[in-house]
Each structure stands twice: as structure tokens, then as C-alpha cells.
Amino acid sequence: MVFFVNWEAFLAPYVQVVEELKVKLKGMRAQFEYESRHSPIELVTGRVKPVPSILEKAHRKEIPMDSLEEEVQDIAGVRVVCQFVDDIHSIIEMLHNRNDFFIVEEKDYISEKKDSGYRSYHIIIKYPVETIHGEKQVTAEIQIRTMAMNFWATNEHSLNYKYEGQIPTKVKSRLKRAAEAAFKLDEEMSKIKDEVQEAQRLFYKNKNKH
């Protein structure tokens, strides 16, 4: 049986979710700045997974085409990047306190890093989107990580793409060492966190005076 997908129509709600979440998260960041407070949110990005990537994942995980909405959780993805590991927990708490979406699942790859060295915190949500056919609950993934974790993950992703998921053993070993170095950087920056936050608070306070 051939299952036809109108990709433009299928992905439209996911595009809406990504755009709305980006606006809301950037709005949260702005509120901290208005109050001259350290924002746990440094950067917000988002994307809808490209069709070839959706098909590749469906093939790899043997997901039927008519089950994509239920079984592929990261078609809509938003990434929140922060300065410190403690900021991750602040963002998680803020997301828990929101009532405009429902949290389905959480994956803590910071306490339990992946074998590759990957660290990040993933929250799977159901987000309501108004369509011409009524409300639709769309699954989306929010990734929360520090700048050091994001730097590592971005490079690891590029290498995975280059080697089609088969990164050479020597490169894998170096990646693992780099992941540990990135985590040590996070630990060291956490030790001067108060100094950095105070400097930022003064910066935003003086900025808002002008």
C-alpha cells in the first residue's frame, strides 16, 4: 500500500509550534532583561525536521508512515541555550510552571550522558495548535543545554553527517575527550557564576537607563 503524504500540509502545524515557542521563550528572556536580572535563557533557536531526515528516521526505526505524528517526537524542535548548568534547572522549572502546553516526557542526558559524550536535557511536549479542522495537539521537543554542550553537539552532529553515522574510532575517542573538556568548562564557569551574573545585572541596569 502506497501512503501519500502532503508534506506542506503535514508540516504546517509543526512550523506554527516552532514559531510560537520561539516567540514565547524569547519573550521570557526579554522579561529578565527588563528587570535587570540574569536570564537563564541566552539563545533560542528552532527548526522543523527536513522531510529527508523524517523519512530516514522512519526507515531506521521502522516507523510506518501513518504513525509519524505519534512516534517521531522531534519533527518540531526548539533549542534553548544557556550559560550555566544551573540555568538548565531554572528553565526546566519555568517550563513546568507554564499551562500553555502539556509535558509528555523528559530525558535527562546531563545526569546520564549518552555513550558518545552527548549532554542535553530534552522535554517532549504536546502543544495545542488551532487549525481549520479544530484544535490539534502537536508533539514537539525542547532541548536545553549550555553553550559548551551546544558547541560540542553541533560539531558531533556535523561529523555524524559527514561519516553517515559511522564516525571513525579515533575521532570518536577525541569527541569523548572533548565532551569531558566541555563539561569541565561548565563546572569551572559555575564557580564564577555569581561574579558573571552580577556583571550582567549591572550591564542591563545601565543599559535600561539610557
N, C-alpha and C positions, 0 to 999 in steps of 0.2 A: 504493500500500500504506500503510495506517494503522499507525503504530508506537506502541503504547500503552506509557506509562512509569508505573509505580507509583512516584511521586516519593518517598514516605515511605521505601519500602524501598531505592530507589536511593541516596538521600542519607544513609541511616543510617550507612554506613561512613565517609563524609566527616565527619559530625558527631563520630564517635568519634576520628578522626585529629586534628581541631582541638582537642578537649578534652584528649587525651593530650599533644599537643605543647605546649599552653599550660601544663599541669602541669609537664612536664619543663623547659621554658625558665624558668618562674618558680622552679623548684627550683634551677636553676643560679644564678639571680640571688641567691637566699637564701644559697647557699653562700659567695658572695663577701662578703655582709654578715656572716655568722657569723665569717669570718676577718678582718673589719675591712679588707677590700680594696675598691678601686674596682671596681664591677661594670660591665662594658661593656653590660650589659642594663639599661635604665632602665624599659621598659614592654613588656608582651606583650599583644597582642590577637589575636582570631581570629574568623573567620566562615565560614559555608558560603554560597556564592553563591545568592541567591534564584532560584527557578525562572524568573521572567520574564527575569532577567539571563542565565541559561543559554540560554534559548530565543533571546533577542536576539543573543547572541554566536554561537550555532549558525547562525542565519539570516544574520548579517553575514559570517561566514567560510565559509558553505556547508558546514557540517559535518552529515553525516547523523545522525539521532537514535541509530542503533545504534553510532555511533563516538564518543559523548560522552566516555566514560571514557578513551579513548586520546588524543583530540585537544583536549579542554578541560582545560588543566593547572591552572587556578586555581579549581576548584569548591570545594576546601578551601584556605583561605588563612590564614596566620598572619603577623602583622606584629611585628617586633622593632624597637623604637625605642631609640636610644642617644644619648648626649650629644655624642660627638666622632666625627669621621670615622675616626680610628684605631681606635675601638671596633668599627666595622663589620668591619675586618680581623680583629680578635680573635674576634669572633663567628663569622665565616666559618671561621676555623681550628678553633674548638671544634666546629663542626658537622661539619667534615671528619673530626675525630677520633672521632666517635660511630659506633657499629656497630649502632644500632637502626633505621636506615633507610639507603637507598641513594640517593646523589645522581645524578640523571639529567642535569641541565643547569644551567648558571649563566649569568646575564645581568647584565653589569656596566653599569648605566646611570649610574654615577658617573664612571667614566673616560670613557665615551661617553654623554653625556646625550642624551635624546630632543630632537627639534626644539622641542618645547613648553617645554623647560627642566626637564622631569621628571628627578629623580635618585633612584636607589634601587638596591639590589643584590638580585637575585632568584635563589633557589635552588629548582630543581624536584626533588622527591624522590619516591621510591616508599616508602611506609610500610606495613609488614605489619599487617593487622587480622585478628583471629580472628573468624570468623563461624560460623553453624551449618552452613555448607557447606564449612568449612575456611578456611585462610589466604587472604586476598585482598590483593594489592598495590595500594594506593590512591595515586593521584597527588595531590600537594599542593604548594603554593607557599609558600615562606618569603620574605618581604620584609624587608630590613634597611635602615634609614635613620636619619639623625639627626633630632632633634626639629625642626630648622629645615626639613629636607627634607619631613618629615611634615606640618608646618603648611602648607607650600606645596601639597603633593599633595592634602591634604584639601580645600583651597579650590578647587583646579583641578578636582577631581572634582565638587564641588558645581556649579561653573559649567558643566561639561560636561553635567551632568544638566539644569540649567535651560535651556540652549540646545540640548539634544538633539544634542550633539556638534558643533554649528556655532557656536562661540564667535566673536563679532564681532572683526574685525581689530584694532580699537583696544584691546579687552580683552586679546586675545592678546599684543599688544606689551607691555602693562603686566604681564601674567603673566610674560613672559620676563624683564623687568627685575626683577620681584620674585624670580624664581628665582635670578638672579645675586646679588641682595642677600642672599638666604638663604645662598648658598654663601660669600659674603664673611664673613657672620656665623660660619659654621662655621670658616672659616680663622682669624678673629680669636680665637675661643674656643679653637682648637687651640694658640694661642700662650700661653695662660694655663692650659692643661690641667693641668700639674703642680701648680700652685697649687690649683686646684679639687679635684683628686684627693686631695691631702694634707689639705685641709679636710674632705673627705668621710670620709677614713680616720679622722681624729681624732673626727669625729662618731659613726661607727659603733663606734669603740673605746669611747668614753664611754657610748654607748647600751647596749652589751653589758655594761657594768659594773653597771648598775642592774637 
